[in-house]
Amino acid sequence: MLSKKTIMEIAEAVLKRNNLSTKLVFCKPVEFERKSTKSPIILQSLKEGNTLEELGITALVSQSENTIFISEKIMKKMIQNEPSNIQKKFIQAVIHHEIIHLISTKKKKE
């Protein structure tokens, strides 16, 4: 299992390669859930009785804070039984996915 430090290094490398100064924050479950409820889609799904773990939501982006929030618990659960090369690719994919949200929202504002 990759360490928290290694996960952050992988995520930061993806941001650097994409010339982004977006912050990364590892969140404990309570903080991550609080951040996630700012999304109407996630909030609705939670109200329907789903959990963030069931939904597999490993990260969220906040445009206003220019930050990607990563759920330490959910990320580790998603990658725990995978080989380290797959863990790294998964983390990279998650961060790329959040970058797409950042870019698409910025383009909508322009």
C-alpha positions, 0 to 999 in steps of 0.5 A: 500500500502506498503511503499518504506521502507517496500518494501526495507526491504522485498527485502533485506531479500530475498537477505540475505536469499540467502547470497547475498551482491547485492545492491538494488536501488529504481529508479525514472522513468528516471533513470530506463529507462536509466538503462533498455536500457542497455538490448538489449531485452528491448531496442528493445521492447522500440524501437517497441513502448512499454513502461516499464509500459506496459511491467511490468518490475519492476526490472533489474539486473546489473552484473557489478554493482552487483545491482538490480534496482527497478522501484518505479513507476512500482512496486507500480503500480503492487501491489497497489490494492493487499492485503499486503500479496500478495504485499509481495509475489510479491516483493519476487518473483521479487527479486527471479527472479532477483537472478536467472539472477545473478546466471545464468550469473555467471555460464555462466562466469565460 
